[in-house]
């Protein structure tokens, strides 16, 4: 349950995603948290992609339970250099293998929303397990729908929270999709404002959206983008830290290294840094995992 928005245009790709993760049994919410990172940034030899998702928040793997989908995704694509197209084909095949069965069992729609640049040409893609009957749309495989966005910019909106976007904000989202901003940060803020209003609306779908959201921008050269965390209210989780945004560059996944460095910085600020030998050991493990290819 979430709200994700993606704009794909010749002048850039923007994504906005929330952080809510809910455990639901039948119609009852067992627990929820607002620390889920539903995004991975990819840099490939021929371009780059921003990937977010709706649906399953975690998956059980051999020997592991409740692996976050963003962790599953970054592990999947690291360890080998692939083009954008090769990466998305791999994602579709792996999603069919690992996610399709638990999603169908839970009757859970799951979709990866992708904005990408290939040789500076914008493309959108949706990789999803939809296509069944109206009464039971979830199928046991993932399929890809994709197309260029150079002559017709595209917006992709996913998650149960999309129903909380009111008519005016739907029109605003349509408008910014087709108009180049004077500054990329302007659209990051517009998307965050739409998210905030949906979260704070009286629509029942608003309860599926976290107070915080993260916006990510990628320019046509697929390098030098940035991400920003936005809070709808003064940070209610000041004592908590969102996990770092996963980024895989040419098959190298630096997420664990960034996590370790941020942890060391917090400990140092508190006056209790890790033992140098322990820090070195964990850094070496993180560096090994950064290029560890999955056992497919």
Secondary structure, DSSP 8 states (H G I E B T S, - for coil): ---EEEEEETTEEEEEEE--EEEEETTEEEEEES----EEEEEETTEEEEEEEES-SEEEETTEEEEEHHHHHHHHHTTS---HHHHHHHHHHHHHHHTHHHHHHTT---EEEEEEEETTEEEEEEEEEE-S-SS--EEEEEEEEEEE-SSS-EEEEESGGGGGS-HHHHHHHHHHHTS--SSHHHHHHHHHHHHHHHHHSSSGGGGGS-SEEEEEEE-TTS-S-EEEEEESSS-TTTT------EEEETTEE-HHHHHHHHHHHHHHHTT----HHHHHHHHHHHHHHHT-----
